[in-house]
Amino acid sequence: MSIKEAIEIRNELLDRMVDDFREVYIAAAVAENGDKDAPKIVRAILDEIGIEDGAIGEFYFNPSSDEDEIQIFNALLTMTEDIPEDNLPVLYEAMSYINFVLPVGCFAYDKDHNFLIFKLSVSMSISFDKEVVYSLMDTAVGNASSIVDTYMDVLVNVANGKVSIDEVMGILGGRRE
């Protein structure tokens, strides 16, 4: 299969993802940016994640060239914005402890936009069958959502200065040396 064919199939699968989100009453759409050559991005409001505001999910494949034998699928969840700069050192420390125990993906701080994010990426061969690709996409979205649901509230509270690093360590079942 050529990369062009793989991209067409993956774009169809992203449309299917929108339909599947909507079927379970999750607001979702393909982001329109006016550039027909830009990668297709599915955006979804995941308001059932965490206690308060939920997260915004963006799901997309990295751009690929004709030489690529794999494509990278990304699940990027934005949890909060406008983090006070004074809280960043503790947030970085909390994220490093949490990232260490995660099986996949990582939490990060997007300094350009002042967002707390989680990103999980999965490599997929361009030769994978359509249903295998969709299954991997679905698993990535599920894993990312589950991890964010587990740790989002504590990290948002760290970002807002409401939870200390010692409390984070208590939640993780460890202690700080």
C-alpha positions in Angstrom: 0.0 0.0 0.0 1.3 3.5 -0.8 1.5 6.2 1.8 -1.2 8.1 -0.2 -3.6 5.2 0.1 -2.7 4.8 3.8 -3.5 8.5 4.4 -6.8 8.2 2.6 -7.8 5.2 4.8 -6.6 6.9 8.0 -8.6 10.0 7.1 -11.7 7.8 6.6 -11.0 6.3 10.0 -10.7 9.7 11.6 -14.2 10.5 10.2 -15.4 7.2 11.7 -13.9 8.2 15.0 -16.0 11.4 15.0 -19.1 9.3 14.3 -18.3 7.0 17.1 -17.8 9.8 19.6 -21.1 11.4 18.6 -22.8 8.0 19.0 -22.0 8.1 22.7 -22.9 11.8 23.0 -19.4 13.2 22.9 -19.1 16.5 21.0 -16.6 15.9 18.2 -15.7 17.3 14.8 -12.9 17.4 12.3 -11.0 20.6 12.8 -11.2 22.8 9.7 -8.2 25.0 9.1 -8.6 25.9 5.5 -5.5 24.0 4.3 -6.4 20.9 2.3 -2.9 19.5 2.7 -2.8 19.8 6.5 -3.3 16.7 8.5 -6.9 15.9 9.5 -7.4 16.5 13.3 -10.4 15.2 15.2 -11.3 17.4 18.2 -13.6 16.1 21.0 -14.8 17.5 24.3 -14.2 14.8 26.9 -16.2 16.3 29.7 -16.5 13.1 31.6 -12.8 13.1 32.4 -11.7 14.3 35.8 -13.9 15.9 38.4 -14.3 19.5 37.0 -13.9 20.7 33.5 -12.9 17.6 31.5 -10.4 17.8 28.7 -10.2 18.6 25.0 -8.9 15.8 22.9 -7.1 16.1 19.6 -6.5 13.0 17.6 -4.4 12.9 14.4 -1.7 11.3 12.3 1.6 13.0 11.8 2.3 14.1 8.2 4.0 11.4 6.2 6.2 11.2 3.1 6.4 8.6 0.3 9.4 7.0 2.0 7.7 6.4 5.3 6.8 2.8 6.3 5.0 3.9 9.4 2.7 6.6 10.5 2.4 8.0 14.0 -1.1 8.4 15.5 -1.4 10.9 18.4 -3.8 11.4 21.2 -3.3 14.8 22.7 -5.5 15.9 25.6 -5.5 19.4 27.0 -6.5 19.6 30.6 -6.1 23.2 31.8 -4.8 26.5 30.8 -3.5 29.7 32.5 -1.2 28.0 35.0 0.4 30.4 37.4 4.2 30.6 36.7 5.0 30.3 40.4 3.5 26.8 40.4 5.5 25.5 37.5 8.4 24.0 39.4 6.1 21.9 41.6 4.0 21.0 38.5 7.2 19.8 36.7 8.2 17.7 39.6 4.8 16.2 40.0 4.6 15.4 36.3 8.1 13.7 36.4 6.9 11.4 39.3 3.7 10.6 37.5 5.3 10.1 34.1 7.7 7.6 35.7 4.9 5.3 36.7 2.9 5.6 33.4 2.8 2.6 31.1 2.5 4.8 28.0 2.4 8.5 27.1 3.4 11.5 29.2 2.1 14.6 30.8 3.8 17.9 29.7 3.5 21.6 30.0 3.0 23.5 26.7 4.8 26.8 27.6 3.7 28.5 24.3 0.0 28.2 25.2 0.3 27.8 29.0 -1.6 24.4 28.8 -1.2 21.2 30.8 -1.3 18.4 28.3 -1.1 14.6 28.0 0.3 13.0 24.8 0.3 9.4 23.7 1.7 8.4 20.3 1.4 5.0 18.5 3.4 3.8 15.5 1.5 2.0 12.8 2.8 0.3 9.7 1.2 1.7 6.5 0.5 -1.9 5.6 -1.7 -2.6 8.6 -5.3 -3.6 7.7 -7.9 -0.9 8.1 -9.6 -2.6 11.1 -6.2 -3.1 12.9 -5.5 0.6 12.5 -8.8 1.6 13.9 -8.4 -0.8 16.8 -5.0 0.7 17.6 -6.5 4.2 17.3 -9.4 3.3 19.6 -7.0 1.7 22.1 -4.8 4.8 22.1 -7.7 7.1 22.7 -9.0 4.8 25.5 -5.6 4.6 27.2 -5.0 8.3 27.0 -8.4 9.1 28.4 -8.0 6.6 31.2 -4.6 7.9 32.2 -5.8 11.5 32.1 -8.9 10.6 34.1 -6.7 9.0 36.8 -4.1 11.8 37.2 -5.8 15.0 35.8 -7.3 16.3 39.0 -4.1 16.0 41.1 -2.1 17.7 38.4 -4.6 20.5 37.9 -4.7 21.0 41.7 -0.8 21.1 41.7 -0.9 23.7 38.9 -3.4 25.8 40.9 -1.3 25.5 44.1 -3.9 23.4 46.0 -1.8 20.1 46.2 1.8 19.8 47.4 4.4 17.4 46.0 4.2 15.4 49.3 0.5 14.9 48.6 1.3 13.8 45.0 3.8 11.2 46.4 1.1 10.0 48.9 -1.3 9.5 46.0 1.4 7.5 44.1 2.2 5.4 47.2 5.7 6.5 47.3 7.8 8.9 49.4 10.1 11.7 48.5 13.7 11.3 49.6 
